[in-house]
Amino acid sequence: MPKMRRKGDLPTKDCCVCGRPFVWRRKWAKVWEEVRYCSDACRARRSTAPRASTHGSERPREPSAGDGPGAIPR
């Protein structure tokens, strides 16, 4: 059985949305390098948070007439 670690000894990261530090969790063991958000709430808010674009040619998609909740399918 592996030796127990103290919570203070676990690695930490800062959330890229809220900036709060969060601690490694066992369920993230295999994907720790990919984890960027401290919670599902921050993951949901990621589109509203300002972020640096690595592609200068990206533009937001133009809404079409069929988009939106009031759109009538034809």
Secondary structure, 3 states (H helix, E strand, C coil): CCCCCCHHHCCEEECCCCCCEEECCHHHCCCCCCCCCCCHHHHHHHHCCCCCCCCCCCCCCCCCCCCCCCCCCC
